[in-house]
């Protein structure tokens, strides 16, 4: 499958994978064994995922999980930090949310942030002396 990456992973990729495991917005990779109720969340290492309680191993991850932590604000000021956040929420909702209700809630938040970004951008244009944008039906 092309959207998968297999170990070995670099140090920065291991950091990114473990960060995604802790985000809490999607179901983490877990060990299939119950471990009497202990935390079954896998930990990324250079050689793949490992379980802290047994010898279970997994050698793949979704390629999108390897992305570095999002940086808010585009170089050169081409896009506002709010727009970058909206794009990141879109990606998380699309690829990393295991539960439909959670994805819907994240999309709802994204919609509110989009409206806020629009207002912010309109105010910035007006403050810069640009004529107001008029939308006609």
ZISULWO-V910929 format. One record per residue. N is the residue number from 1. RES is the residue in one letter. PSI is psi as a letter, one per 40 degrees, with the letter a starting at -180 (none if undefined). OMEGA is omega in degrees with one decimal (* if undefined). D_CENTER is the distance of its C-alpha to the mean C-alpha in Angstrom with 1 decimal. Layout:
N & RES & PSI & OMEGA & D_CENTER
N & RES & PSI & OMEGA & D_CENTER
This chain:
1 & X & h & -173.7 & 20.4
2 & X & e & -179.2 & 18.8
3 & X & e & 178.7 & 15.2
4 & X & i & 174.0 & 16.0
5 & X & h & 179.5 & 16.6
6 & X & i & 178.0 & 19.4
7 & X & i & 13.1 & 20.5
8 & X & i & 179.6 & 21.9
9 & X & i & 176.7 & 18.9
10 & X & i & 179.0 & 19.3
11 & X & d & 179.5 & 18.8
12 & X & d & 176.6 & 15.8
13 & X & d & 177.0 & 14.2
14 & X & d & 177.7 & 15.3
15 & X & d & -179.5 & 13.8
16 & X & d & -179.5 & 10.3
17 & X & d & 179.6 & 10.9
18 & X & d & 176.3 & 12.4
19 & X & d & 178.4 & 9.7
20 & X & d & 177.9 & 7.3
21 & X & d & -176.4 & 10.6
22 & X & e & -175.7 & 11.2
23 & X & d & 179.7 & 8.2
24 & X & e & 179.1 & 10.3
25 & X & e & 175.4 & 8.3
26 & X & i & -179.8 & 9.1
27 & X & h & -178.5 & 12.4
28 & X & i & 170.9 & 12.6
29 & X & h & -177.3 & 15.0
30 & X & i & 175.5 & 18.4
31 & X & i & 179.0 & 22.1
32 & X & e & 179.4 & 24.2
33 & X & i & -175.1 & 27.0
34 & X & d & 180.0 & 27.4
35 & X & f & 176.3 & 28.5
36 & X & f & 176.2 & 30.4
37 & X & e & 178.1 & 27.4
38 & X & i & 178.6 & 25.9
39 & X & h & -177.0 & 22.2
40 & X & e & -177.4 & 21.4
41 & X & h & 179.0 & 17.9
42 & X & i & 179.0 & 18.1
43 & X & h & 179.5 & 17.8
44 & X & h & 173.5 & 16.9
45 & X & i & 179.0 & 19.9
46 & X & d & -177.0 & 21.2
47 & X & e & 178.0 & 22.9
48 & X & a & 178.6 & 20.3
49 & X & i & 176.1 & 19.1
50 & X & i & 172.8 & 21.9
51 & X & h & -179.3 & 23.0
52 & X & e & -173.7 & 24.6
53 & X & e & -179.2 & 27.4
54 & X & a & -177.0 & 28.6
55 & X & e & 178.9 & 28.6
56 & X & h & 179.1 & 25.9
57 & X & i & 173.5 & 23.8
58 & X & h & -173.2 & 21.2
59 & X & e & -179.2 & 20.8
60 & X & i & 175.2 & 17.8
61 & X & i & 174.5 & 14.0
62 & X & h & -177.2 & 11.9
63 & X & d & -178.7 & 11.9
64 & X & e & 178.5 & 8.4
65 & X & e & -177.2 & 7.7
66 & X & e & -177.7 & 10.2
67 & X & i & 176.7 & 8.6
68 & X & i & 179.4 & 9.7
69 & X & h & -177.2 & 8.3
70 & X & h & 175.4 & 7.9
71 & X & h & -178.9 & 11.5
72 & X & h & -177.7 & 12.6
73 & X & h & -178.6 & 15.8
74 & X & i & 176.9 & 16.8
75 & X & h & 178.4 & 19.8
76 & X & e & 177.1 & 23.0
77 & X & f & -177.5 & 21.8
78 & X & d & -176.7 & 21.2
79 & X & i & -177.7 & 18.4
80 & X & i & 175.5 & 17.8
81 & X & d & 179.2 & 15.1
82 & X & d & 177.6 & 14.7
83 & X & d & 176.7 & 14.2
84 & X & d & 178.8 & 11.5
85 & X & d & 179.2 & 9.7
86 & X & d & 178.5 & 10.6
87 & X & d & 178.6 & 9.3
88 & X & d & 177.5 & 5.7
89 & X & d & 176.4 & 6.3
90 & X & d & -178.1 & 8.1
91 & X & d & 179.3 & 5.9
92 & X & d & -179.9 & 3.9
93 & X & d & -176.0 & 7.6
94 & X & d & -169.4 & 9.1
95 & X & e & -170.0 & 8.0
96 & X & e & -179.2 & 6.9
97 & X & h & -177.1 & 9.2
98 & X & d & -173.7 & 12.6
99 & X & h & -177.1 & 14.7
100 & X & d & -178.7 & 15.8
101 & X & d & 178.8 & 16.8
102 & X & d & 178.1 & 13.4
103 & X & d & 177.9 & 11.9
104 & X & d & 179.3 & 15.0
105 & X & d & 179.0 & 14.6
106 & X & d & 176.8 & 11.2
107 & X & d & 177.0 & 12.9
108 & X & d & 176.6 & 15.9
109 & X & d & 178.6 & 14.2
110 & X & d & 179.6 & 12.8
111 & X & d & 177.9 & 16.5
112 & X & d & 178.3 & 17.9
113 & X & d & 177.2 & 15.9
114 & X & d & 178.0 & 17.1
115 & X & d & 177.8 & 20.6
116 & X & d & 179.2 & 20.4
117 & X & d & 178.8 & 19.3
118 & X & d & 179.1 & 22.3
119 & X & d & 179.8 & 24.6
120 & X & d & -179.4 & 23.6
121 & X & d & 178.0 & 24.2
122 & X & d & 178.2 & 27.4
123 & X & d & 179.1 & 28.7
124 & X & d & 177.4 & 28.0
125 & X & d & -179.5 & 29.9
126 & X & d & 179.5 & 32.7
127 & X & d & 179.6 & 32.9
128 & X & e & 178.2 & 33.3
129 & X & e & 178.7 & 36.2
130 & X & i & 177.7 & 34.7
131 & X & i & -179.9 & 36.3
132 & X & i & 177.5 & 34.3
133 & X & h & -179.9 & 32.6
134 & X & h & 177.7 & 34.6
135 & X & h & -179.9 & 33.3
136 & X & i & 177.1 & 36.1
137 & X & none & * & 36.1
